[in-house]
Amino acid sequence: MDIIAQLTVFVLAVFLGVELITKVPPTLHTPLMSGTNAISGITIVGALMAAGSGGGGLVSFFGFIAVILATINAVGGFMVTNRMLAMFKRK
């Protein structure tokens, strides 16, 4: 794919993501966040593959940064889900 097609897909994905997120009611936001933890897990796997691909120093560096950021995202998502589920426990 050429750079114009990639840029077009990126811009459309950003626009679609913003539109979808702004339409989600607050009562559904936290349960949907727990569903995105699976996506974060897939991102971690992809980042690990990029970091260990042996494509050079820059590719490994960006893969390493991606692993760190995806891990932070996944752990944060599980923490939010845990807090949400704690609200429903009987005291």
Backbone as CSV, one residue per row, in Angstrom:
resi,resn,N_x,N_y,N_z,CA_x,CA_y,CA_z,C_x,C_y,C_z
1,MET,0.845,-1.183,0.000,0.000,0.000,0.000,0.879,1.232,0.000
2,ASP,0.496,2.206,-0.762,1.276,3.435,-0.778,0.924,4.301,0.426
3,ILE,1.675,5.342,0.631,1.542,6.177,1.820,0.204,6.915,1.856
4,ILE,-0.333,7.281,0.712,-1.620,7.991,0.675,-2.740,7.071,1.147
5,ALA,-2.731,5.826,0.712,-3.756,4.870,1.143,-3.636,4.591,2.641
6,GLN,-2.421,4.448,3.141,-2.223,4.211,4.567,-2.681,5.407,5.390
7,LEU,-2.366,6.598,4.931,-2.789,7.807,5.629,-4.309,7.939,5.618
8,THR,-4.939,7.581,4.514,-6.397,7.632,4.420,-7.035,6.655,5.402
9,VAL,-6.517,5.442,5.484,-7.043,4.458,6.426,-6.861,4.948,7.853
10,PHE,-5.706,5.533,8.153,-5.446,6.042,9.496,-6.421,7.151,9.872
11,VAL,-6.617,8.109,8.981,-7.519,9.232,9.259,-8.955,8.725,9.433
12,LEU,-9.388,7.808,8.599,-10.739,7.254,8.739,-10.889,6.470,10.041
13,ALA,-9.855,5.744,10.447,-9.909,4.998,11.702,-9.991,5.940,12.901
14,VAL,-9.234,7.034,12.866,-9.292,8.014,13.952,-10.677,8.642,14.014
15,PHE,-11.208,9.038,12.867,-12.531,9.652,12.831,-13.601,8.690,13.341
16,LEU,-13.562,7.452,12.883,-14.535,6.455,13.309,-14.408,6.165,14.801
17,GLY,-13.184,6.069,15.299,-12.974,5.822,16.720,-13.521,6.930,17.588
18,VAL,-13.274,8.175,17.206,-13.782,9.309,17.975,-15.313,9.329,17.950
19,GLU,-15.890,9.086,16.796,-17.349,9.071,16.687,-17.968,7.969,17.537
20,LEU,-17.368,6.786,17.520,-17.912,5.682,18.306,-17.778,5.925,19.796
21,ILE,-16.638,6.439,20.222,-16.409,6.649,21.648,-17.331,7.732,22.201
22,THR,-17.574,8.776,21.442,-18.440,9.846,21.944,-19.905,9.424,22.007
23,LYS,-20.283,8.381,21.290,-21.678,7.919,21.297,-21.961,6.881,22.387
24,VAL,-20.929,6.398,23.082,-21.126,5.388,24.116,-21.618,6.067,25.395
25,PRO,-22.759,5.603,25.933,-23.236,6.194,27.189,-22.323,5.821,28.353
26,PRO,-22.270,6.654,29.388,-21.369,6.390,30.522,-21.630,5.058,31.220
27,THR,-22.867,4.579,31.210,-23.152,3.313,31.894,-22.525,2.120,31.182
28,LEU,-22.235,2.255,29.904,-21.617,1.158,29.161,-20.113,1.303,29.020
29,HIS,-19.568,2.439,29.419,-18.155,2.698,29.166,-17.247,1.706,29.889
30,THR,-17.483,1.465,31.169,-16.604,0.582,31.923,-16.706,-0.875,31.472
31,PRO,-17.920,-1.424,31.225,-17.947,-2.799,30.692,-17.262,-2.930,29.334
32,LEU,-17.363,-1.912,28.509,-16.672,-1.970,27.224,-15.164,-1.891,27.405
33,MET,-14.725,-1.176,28.428,-13.292,-1.109,28.714,-12.748,-2.483,29.064
34,SER,-13.535,-3.275,29.791,-13.051,-4.602,30.136,-12.939,-5.473,28.880
35,GLY,-13.780,-5.226,27.911,-13.681,-5.965,26.653,-12.464,-5.588,25.841
36,THR,-12.016,-4.362,25.981,-10.844,-3.936,25.226,-9.541,-4.475,25.807
37,ASN,-9.607,-5.076,26.996,-8.406,-5.697,27.547,-7.917,-6.828,26.657
38,ALA,-8.839,-7.524,26.023,-8.437,-8.592,25.100,-7.683,-8.013,23.910
39,ILE,-8.125,-6.855,23.444,-7.431,-6.195,22.338,-6.039,-5.762,22.779
40,SER,-5.918,-5.299,24.021,-4.601,-4.923,24.532,-3.675,-6.126,24.594
41,GLY,-4.231,-7.283,24.924,-3.423,-8.507,24.933,-2.906,-8.845,23.549
42,ILE,-3.746,-8.663,22.540,-3.319,-8.900,21.163,-2.240,-7.896,20.768
43,THR,-2.388,-6.653,21.242,-1.389,-5.625,20.966,-0.050,-5.988,21.593
44,ILE,-0.092,-6.552,22.795,1.153,-6.969,23.451,1.843,-8.056,22.632
45,VAL,1.079,-9.007,22.132,1.664,-10.076,21.321,2.306,-9.500,20.056
46,GLY,1.601,-8.584,19.391,2.157,-7.950,18.194,3.404,-7.138,18.493
47,ALA,3.398,-6.441,19.635,4.570,-5.654,20.017,5.758,-6.558,20.336
48,LEU,5.488,-7.693,20.973,6.568,-8.641,21.245,7.153,-9.194,19.955
49,MET,6.285,-9.443,18.984,6.785,-9.936,17.698,7.637,-8.873,17.001
50,ALA,7.219,-7.604,17.099,7.989,-6.524,16.483,9.325,-6.340,17.196
51,ALA,9.303,-6.435,18.533,10.538,-6.230,19.294,11.545,-7.341,19.033
52,GLY,11.066,-8.554,18.818,11.977,-9.677,18.626,12.172,-10.072,17.179
53,SER,11.758,-9.227,16.258,11.848,-9.601,14.848,13.263,-9.543,14.297
54,GLY,14.143,-8.847,14.980,15.514,-8.728,14.495,15.626,-7.811,13.299
55,GLY,14.699,-6.876,13.193,14.687,-5.967,12.050,15.632,-4.790,12.193
56,GLY,16.383,-4.729,13.239,17.310,-3.621,13.434,17.058,-2.946,14.769
57,GLY,17.941,-2.031,15.102,17.868,-1.351,16.395,16.633,-0.500,16.570
58,LEU,16.248,0.222,15.534,15.095,1.120,15.640,13.797,0.338,15.767
59,VAL,13.668,-0.741,15.008,12.463,-1.580,15.082,12.356,-2.216,16.463
60,SER,13.447,-2.711,16.993,13.438,-3.311,18.324,13.120,-2.276,19.390
61,PHE,13.641,-1.077,19.238,13.359,-0.007,20.206,11.879,0.334,20.212
62,PHE,11.283,0.549,19.031,9.864,0.878,18.973,9.004,-0.303,19.424
63,GLY,9.434,-1.520,19.156,8.730,-2.691,19.656,8.757,-2.752,21.167
64,PHE,9.906,-2.431,21.754,10.041,-2.406,23.205,9.131,-1.350,23.824
65,ILE,9.108,-0.156,23.225,8.226,0.912,23.713,6.761,0.482,23.578
66,ALA,6.429,-0.193,22.488,5.058,-0.671,22.285,4.677,-1.710,23.334
67,VAL,5.616,-2.583,23.697,5.344,-3.579,24.737,5.049,-2.882,26.055
68,ILE,5.835,-1.897,26.402,5.636,-1.170,27.663,4.281,-0.473,27.669
69,LEU,3.963,0.262,26.610,2.704,1.007,26.574,1.491,0.085,26.542
70,ALA,1.563,-0.995,25.794,0.441,-1.928,25.740,0.244,-2.625,27.080
71,THR,1.332,-2.923,27.772,1.224,-3.544,29.085,0.593,-2.594,30.086
72,ILE,0.990,-1.338,30.063,0.379,-0.336,30.941,-1.113,-0.229,30.644
73,ASN,-1.470,-0.238,29.372,-2.874,-0.148,28.987,-3.665,-1.353,29.478
74,ALA,-3.114,-2.552,29.333,-3.819,-3.762,29.762,-3.967,-3.812,31.282
75,VAL,-2.903,-3.497,32.009,-2.962,-3.513,33.471,-3.943,-2.461,33.972
76,GLY,-3.919,-1.279,33.388,-4.873,-0.233,33.771,-6.308,-0.647,33.499
77,GLY,-6.531,-1.315,32.389,-7.879,-1.788,32.076,-8.366,-2.814,33.074
78,PHE,-7.483,-3.724,33.481,-7.880,-4.706,34.480,-8.118,-4.056,35.831
79,MET,-7.367,-3.019,36.167,-7.596,-2.315,37.428,-8.951,-1.615,37.428
80,VAL,-9.305,-0.992,36.311,-10.607,-0.329,36.201,-11.724,-1.360,36.304
81,THR,-11.561,-2.497,35.640,-12.569,-3.557,35.699,-12.704,-4.085,37.117
82,ASN,-11.601,-4.254,37.823,-11.646,-4.733,39.193,-12.391,-3.750,40.094
83,ARG,-12.139,-2.471,39.910,-12.851,-1.453,40.697,-14.342,-1.480,40.387
84,MET,-14.685,-1.657,39.114,-16.095,-1.698,38.737,-16.781,-2.901,39.383
85,LEU,-16.136,-4.064,39.329,-16.743,-5.261,39.906,-16.825,-5.171,41.427
86,ALA,-15.910,-4.451,42.059,-15.945,-4.276,43.520,-17.162,-3.460,43.951
87,MET,-17.675,-2.628,43.070,-18.856,-1.831,43.419,-20.093,-2.706,43.557
88,PHE,-20.106,-3.868,42.922,-21.276,-4.716,42.949,-21.233,-5.779,44.047
89,LYS,-20.150,-5.841,44.803,-20.046,-6.816,45.882,-20.859,-6.344,47.085
90,ARG,-21.454,-7.308,47.761,-22.196,-6.980,48.971,-21.232,-6.724,50.108
91,LYS,-21.616,-5.807,50.958,-20.748,-5.450,52.086,-21.084,-6.260,53.308
